């Protein structure tokens, strides 16, 4: 048994547990406790699911188990019974935002980095790295560049970099939000095999349904930082229900503002991602584009914004080829990684900056910022730094900064990632109001087919190199 020196020792210990928390509490700086008096343990071969509202502290608990919360205030103890002098080395953690963990230039170097630090013989590395990539369904050469990969592919890459180290405890933060159906199928197979081998697994997840058959225990982390036992039924009861507004029939189409003709999209002439039949979208519509990891959903949005030219064909937005400078204030683009578009010191300043850059009237700024914060459920965070918020909260702030500028077109790259059921429902309603009341064209990407919550006027899928329109 090993214990980190900066934690307080408790005499109680579960002999069967790999990791045990004993009255553990943690607070960032002088703020209130994020985690409060947690007693919890996980044994070999068990799979636990940690649920909780957006911003409740799930990722904080995951970081604590990995030994990465070195600052702040803490009480209680975390004890380990892992086969290593430094026990946290046997804890694998894949964070919610994979880009925050990646640093190597190539796929092979990323997966091999941990092995190098563990002094594994070079002649043994290649086979282990290749097998880890096969296990997560990432069929790429070892020399493939990391930067162009999609967020889902990066999540798979990080999972491979954890699996290659053979952890005794594997922690996954929001895997369902990042993986497509194929990726979830591969993940279920991997987790089932790891459990059979005695590996303990902790899944931090809002949407546990796709993995529920693997989970032994559900836990709820409330907004006071207290951890209590829960059930799958209780978790599912909190998921979004069908809104009346979502059932309404499609309104008449407004002005056609976006057309695509003979489109082929990709970053390389030799390897295009997909080609499409002609399509057009109008103001007031909600468009959903569904595709697997790496199929080119984010690349489509880059083309629509004018940040990437199509390989062939033409996109027309408001009657002209899209150029970022010209589209400012008329088009809002939510990136898949919200951290990339947050730059101010507070949530309020973030929205005010977006409003100013869009060239809106200065006199209405303060009132509109406050109104948007309330509408998005962020008013309690108005003075907080967006950079210190959870991944889901950052997504909400980035979305609010788009809404405050009143764009005519919203391009949203996987906007529900990291959101709990309450905020998912709020965002669904916001998007419906934007399209039906404000006449905004809302284009959204997703890994998954539309749910009962979706009000969709056009559904497109990307599969097998084709961008197709589906009837539903």
C-alpha positions in Angstrom: 0.0 0.0 0.0 1.3 3.4 -1.0 0.1 6.9 -0.1 0.9 10.3 -1.4 2.8 12.3 1.2 0.7 15.4 1.1 -2.5 13.7 2.1 -3.7 13.0 5.6 -3.7 9.4 6.7 -6.8 7.6 7.9 -6.7 4.3 9.8 -9.7 2.9 7.9 -8.9 0.9 4.8 -10.9 -1.6 2.6 -8.5 -4.5 2.1 -10.1 -5.3 -1.3 -9.8 -1.8 -2.7 -7.2 -0.7 -5.2 -8.0 2.9 -4.3 -9.8 4.3 -1.3 -10.9 7.9 -0.5 -11.5 8.6 3.2 -13.3 11.8 4.2 -11.6 13.4 1.3 -12.3 17.1 0.6 -10.8 19.5 -1.9 -11.2 23.2 -2.7 -9.5 25.4 -5.4 -7.7 28.2 -3.6 -10.0 30.0 -1.1 -13.2 28.9 -2.8 -15.8 26.7 -1.2 -15.2 22.9 -1.2 -15.6 21.3 -4.7 -15.4 17.8 -3.1 -16.6 17.4 0.4 -16.1 14.4 2.9 -16.0 11.7 0.3 -15.8 8.1 1.5 -15.5 5.8 -1.5 -13.4 2.9 -2.8 -13.0 0.8 -6.0 -11.8 -2.7 -6.1 -10.1 -4.7 -8.9 -12.5 -5.7 -11.7 -15.2 -3.2 -10.7 -16.7 -0.6 -13.0 -18.1 2.5 -11.4 -19.9 5.5 -13.1 -19.7 9.0 -11.6 -22.6 11.2 -12.5 -23.4 14.8 -11.7 -24.4 18.2 -13.0 -22.2 20.2 -15.3 -19.5 21.8 -13.1 -20.2 19.6 -10.1 -16.6 18.4 -9.8 -16.4 15.1 -11.6 -13.2 16.0 -13.4 -11.8 17.3 -10.2 -12.3 13.9 -8.5 -10.7 12.2 -11.5 -7.7 14.5 -11.3 -7.5 13.8 -7.5 -7.3 10.0 -8.2 -4.5 10.6 -10.6 -2.6 12.7 -8.1 -2.8 15.9 -10.2 -4.4 18.2 -7.6 -1.2 19.6 -6.0 -2.5 23.1 -5.3 -5.6 24.2 -3.3 -6.8 23.0 0.0 -7.5 19.4 0.8 -8.4 17.2 3.8 -8.7 13.5 4.3 -6.8 10.8 2.5 -6.5 8.9 -0.8 -4.8 5.5 -0.4 -3.6 3.2 -3.1 -2.9 -0.5 -3.2 -1.2 -0.6 -6.6 1.8 -2.5 -7.9 4.2 0.5 -8.2 6.3 2.6 -5.8 4.6 5.6 -7.4 1.0 4.3 -7.4 -0.5 7.0 -9.6 1.7 5.7 -12.5 -0.7 2.7 -12.5 -3.7 5.1 -12.9 -4.6 5.9 -16.5 -6.7 9.1 -17.0 -8.2 10.2 -20.3 -9.5 13.8 -19.8 -12.7 15.2 -21.3 -10.8 17.5 -23.7 -8.1 15.3 -25.3 -6.2 18.2 -26.7 -5.2 19.2 -23.1 -3.1 16.0 -22.9 -1.6 15.6 -26.3 1.9 17.0 -27.0 3.7 14.6 -29.5 3.9 15.4 -33.2 3.0 11.9 -34.4 0.7 9.1 -33.4 3.4 6.6 -32.7 5.4 9.1 -30.5 2.3 9.9 -28.5 1.6 6.3 -27.6 5.2 5.4 -27.1 6.0 8.3 -24.7 4.8 6.5 -21.6 6.7 3.4 -22.5 9.9 5.5 -22.9 9.4 7.0 -19.5 8.9 3.5 -18.1 12.3 2.4 -19.6 10.7 -0.3 -21.8 13.2 -1.7 -24.3 12.9 0.0 -27.7 12.6 -3.4 -29.5 9.4 -4.1 -27.5 7.7 -0.8 -28.1 6.6 -0.9 -31.7 4.5 -4.1 -31.3 2.9 -2.8 -28.1 2.1 0.6 -29.7 0.6 -0.9 -32.8 -1.5 -3.3 -30.8 -2.9 -0.5 -28.6 -3.9 1.5 -31.7 -5.6 -1.6 -33.2 -7.5 -2.1 -29.9 -9.0 1.4 -30.0 -9.9 1.2 -33.7 -7.4 3.9 -34.8 -6.1 2.5 -38.1 -3.3 5.0 -38.8 0.4 4.7 -39.5 2.8 5.4 -36.6 4.1 8.5 -38.5 0.6 10.0 -38.9 0.4 13.6 -37.6 -1.6 14.2 -34.5 -2.7 17.8 -35.3 -5.1 17.0 -38.2 -7.0 14.3 -36.2 -10.6 14.9 -35.2 -11.5 15.2 -31.5 -12.9 11.7 -31.5 -9.7 10.3 -33.0 -7.6 12.2 -30.5 -9.7 10.6 -27.7 -9.0 7.2 -29.1 -5.3 8.1 -29.4 -5.2 9.1 -25.7 -7.0 5.9 -24.8 -4.3 3.9 -26.6 -1.6 5.8 -24.8 -3.2 4.8 -21.5 -3.8 1.1 -22.4 -0.3 0.6 -23.6 0.9 1.2 -20.0 -1.4 -1.5 -18.6 -3.1 0.5 -15.8 -4.7 -1.1 -12.8 -7.2 1.8 -12.6 -8.5 3.4 -15.8 -10.5 6.7 -15.6 -12.4 7.9 -18.6 -13.9 11.4 -18.6 -17.0 11.7 -20.9 -16.1 9.1 -23.5 -19.6 8.9 -24.9 -19.4 12.6 -25.8 -16.3 12.1 -27.9 -16.8 8.7 -29.6 -19.0 7.7 -32.5 -21.0 4.4 -32.5 -18.1 2.4 -33.8 -15.8 3.9 -31.2 -18.3 3.1 -28.4 -18.6 -0.5 -29.7 -14.8 -0.8 -29.6 -14.7 0.8 -26.1 -17.3 -1.6 -24.7 -15.2 -4.5 -25.9 -12.0 -3.1 -24.4 -13.6 -2.3 -21.1 -15.2 -5.7 -20.8 -11.8 -7.4 -21.4 -10.1 -5.1 -18.9 -12.7 -5.9 -16.2 -12.1 -9.6 -16.8 -8.4 -9.0 -16.3 -9.1 -7.3 -12.9 -8.6 -3.7 -14.0 -10.8 -1.2 -12.1 -12.6 1.4 -14.2 -14.2 4.7 -13.4 -16.3 6.4 -16.0 -17.3 10.1 -15.5 -20.3 10.5 -17.8 -23.6 12.3 -18.3 -24.9 9.8 -20.8 -24.1 6.4 -19.4 -26.6 4.5 -21.4 -24.2 3.1 -24.1 -22.0 1.6 -21.4 -24.6 0.8 -18.7 -24.3 -3.0 -19.1 -20.7 -2.8 -17.9 -21.3 -0.6 -14.8 -21.5 -2.2 -11.3 -22.2 1.0 -9.3 -23.6 4.5 -10.0 -22.6 7.5 -7.9 -24.0 11.0 -7.9 -21.8 14.0 -7.1 -24.1 16.9 -6.1 -23.4 20.6 -6.3 -22.2 20.6 -2.6 -19.4 18.2 -3.5 -21.0 15.2 -1.7 -20.9 11.7 -3.2 -23.9 9.4 -2.7 -24.9 6.0 -4.2 -27.3 6.2 -7.2 -28.9 3.9 -9.8 -29.1 3.8 -13.5 -32.9 4.5 -13.4 -32.3 7.6 -11.3 -29.6 8.8 -13.8 -31.9 8.2 -16.8 -34.8 10.0 -15.1 -32.8 13.1 -15.2 -32.2 12.9 -18.9 -34.0 15.3 -21.3 -37.6 14.7 -22.0 -39.4 15.7 -25.2 -40.2 19.4 -25.2 -43.5 20.6 -26.6 -41.6 23.1 -28.7 -39.5 20.3 -30.2 -42.7 18.6 -31.5 -43.9 21.6 -33.5 -44.0 21.2 -37.2 -41.5 22.9 -39.4 -42.2 26.5 -40.2 -42.0 27.9 -43.7 -38.5 28.3 -45.0 -37.0 31.7 -45.0 -34.5 33.1 -47.5 -32.0 30.6 -48.9 -28.6 31.8 -47.6 -26.3 28.9 -48.1 -25.8 26.8 -51.2 -23.2 24.1 -52.0 -22.5 22.9 -55.6 -20.5 19.9 -56.6 -18.7 19.9 -53.3 -15.6 17.8 -52.4 -14.0 18.5 -49.1 -10.7 17.6 -47.5 -7.2 18.8 -46.7 -5.4 16.8 -49.3 -6.3 16.4 -53.0 -5.0 12.9 -52.9 -7.3 11.9 -50.0 -10.6 13.8 -50.0 -12.8 13.2 -47.0 -16.1 13.3 -48.8 -18.1 14.6 -51.8 -21.7 15.8 -51.8 -24.7 16.3 -54.0 -25.9 19.9 -54.3 -27.7 21.2 -51.2 -29.1 24.4 -49.9 -30.1 25.7 -46.4 -32.4 28.6 -45.5 -32.9 31.0 -42.6 -35.0 29.5 -39.8 -33.9 25.9 -40.5 -32.2 23.5 -38.1 -29.7 21.3 -39.9 -28.1 18.2 -38.3 -25.0 16.6 -39.8 -24.2 13.2 -38.4 -20.9 11.2 -39.0 -18.3 9.2 -37.3 -15.0 10.3 -35.8 -12.7 11.7 -38.5 -15.3 11.7 -41.3 -15.1 15.5 -41.9 -17.8 17.2 -39.9 -15.5 19.9 -38.5 -13.9 20.3 -41.9 -17.4 21.1 -43.4 -17.9 23.9 -40.8 -14.4 25.3 -41.6 -15.4 25.4 -45.3 -18.7 27.1 -44.5 -16.9 29.8 -42.5 -14.3 30.4 -45.2 -11.3 29.1 -43.2 -10.8 26.3 -45.7 -11.5 26.2 -49.4 -13.2 23.1 -50.8 -11.1 20.8 -53.0 -13.7 21.1 -55.7 -17.0 22.8 -56.1 -18.3 26.0 -54.5 -19.9 27.2 -51.3 -22.0 30.4 -51.4 -23.1 32.1 -48.1 -25.2 35.2 -48.4 -24.6 35.1 -52.1 -20.8 35.1 -52.0 -17.8 32.9 -51.2 -17.4 32.9 -47.4 -14.6 35.0 -46.0 -14.1 35.2 -42.3 -13.6 39.0 -42.3 -16.8 39.5 -44.3 -18.9 37.1 -42.2 -18.0 38.6 -38.9 -21.2 39.3 -36.9 -23.4 37.3 -39.4 -22.0 33.9 -38.7 -21.2 32.3 -35.3 -19.0 29.3 -35.2 -18.7 27.1 -32.0 -15.5 25.1 -32.0 -15.5 21.5 -30.7 -12.8 22.5 -28.2 -14.3 25.6 -26.5 -10.9 26.5 -24.9 -9.7 27.7 -28.3 -12.2 30.6 -28.4 -12.1 31.8 -24.8 -9.6 34.6 -24.1 -11.1 37.1 -21.6 -10.7 37.2 -17.8 -14.3 36.7 -16.9 -17.5 35.2 -18.4 -19.1 38.7 -18.7 -16.0 40.1 -20.5 -16.1 37.1 -22.8 -19.6 37.9 -24.0 -18.9 41.7 -24.1 -15.9 41.1 -26.4 -17.9 39.0 -28.8 -20.6 41.6 -28.9 -18.0 44.3 -29.7 -16.2 42.4 -32.4 -19.6 41.7 -34.1 -20.0 45.5 -34.5 -23.2 45.7 -32.5 -24.6 48.8 -30.8 -22.5 49.7 -27.7 -25.5 51.1 -25.8 -27.3 47.8 -25.7 -24.2 45.7 -24.7 -24.5 45.5 -20.9 -28.2 44.7 -20.9 -27.8 42.1 -23.7 -24.9 40.4 -22.0 -26.8 40.1 -18.7 -29.9 38.8 -20.5 -27.9 36.2 -22.5 -26.2 35.0 -19.3 -29.6 34.5 -17.6 -31.0 32.8 -20.7 -28.0 30.4 -20.9 -28.1 29.7 -17.1 -24.7 31.3 -16.6 -25.6 34.4 -14.5 -24.1 32.8 -11.3 -20.8 32.5 -13.1 -20.7 36.1 -14.6 -17.5 37.1 -12.6 -15.8 33.7 -12.9 -12.8 33.1 -15.2 -14.0 31.0 -18.1 -10.6 29.2 -18.1 -11.3 27.7 -14.7 -14.7 26.3 -15.5 -15.5 22.7 -16.4 -15.4 21.6 -20.0 -19.2 21.7 -20.3 -19.4 25.1 -18.7 -16.8 26.4 -21.2 -19.0 25.1 -24.0 -21.9 27.0 -22.6 -19.9 30.2 -22.3 -18.6 29.9 -25.9 -22.2 29.3 -27.1 -23.5 32.3 -25.1 -20.7 34.5 -26.6 -22.1 33.6 -30.1 -25.7 34.2 -29.2 -25.0 37.7 -27.7 -23.8 38.9 -31.2 -27.1 37.8 -32.8 -25.8 36.0 -35.8 -28.0 35.0 -38.8 -26.1 31.6 -39.1 -25.0 29.4 -36.2 -22.4 26.7 -36.9 -22.2 24.4 -33.9 -19.6 21.6 -33.7 -20.9 19.0 -31.2 -22.4 21.6 -28.9 -23.8 19.1 -26.3 -20.4 17.7 -25.3 -19.9 17.9 -21.5 -23.5 19.1 -20.8 -25.7 17.4 -18.2 -29.4 16.7 -18.9 -30.5 20.1 -17.5 -28.3 22.1 -19.7 -28.9 19.9 -22.7 -32.6 20.6 -22.5 -31.9 24.3 -22.1 -29.7 24.4 -25.2 -32.2 22.4 -27.2 -34.8 25.0 -26.4 -32.4 27.9 -27.1 -31.6 26.5 -30.5 -35.3 26.0 -31.3 -36.0 29.6 -30.3 -33.1 30.9 -32.4 -34.5 29.2 -35.5 -38.2 29.7 -35.0 -38.3 33.1 -33.4 -35.1 34.8 -34.6 -35.0 33.1 -38.0 -31.5 31.9 -37.5 -30.0 29.1 -39.6 -28.7 26.6 -37.1 -26.3 23.9 -38.3 -25.1 21.3 -35.8 -22.8 18.3 -36.0 -23.0 15.1 -34.0 -21.7 11.6 -33.7 -25.2 10.2 -33.1 -28.5 10.0 -34.9 -31.2 12.6 -33.8 -33.0 11.9 -30.5 -36.5 12.7 -29.5 -35.3 16.2 -28.4 -34.2 17.1 -31.9 -36.2 19.4 -34.1 -34.5 18.9 -37.4 -35.5 20.3 -40.8 -32.7 18.5 -42.8 -30.6 15.5 -41.7 -27.4 14.8 -43.5 -25.0 12.0 -42.9 -21.3 11.5 -43.8 -20.3 7.9 -44.4 -18.1 6.1 -46.9 -16.8 9.3 -48.4 -20.3 10.6 -49.2 -22.3 13.6 -47.8 -25.9 12.6 -48.2 -29.3 14.0 -47.4 -31.6 11.6 -45.4 -35.3 11.4 -45.2 -36.9 11.0 -41.8 
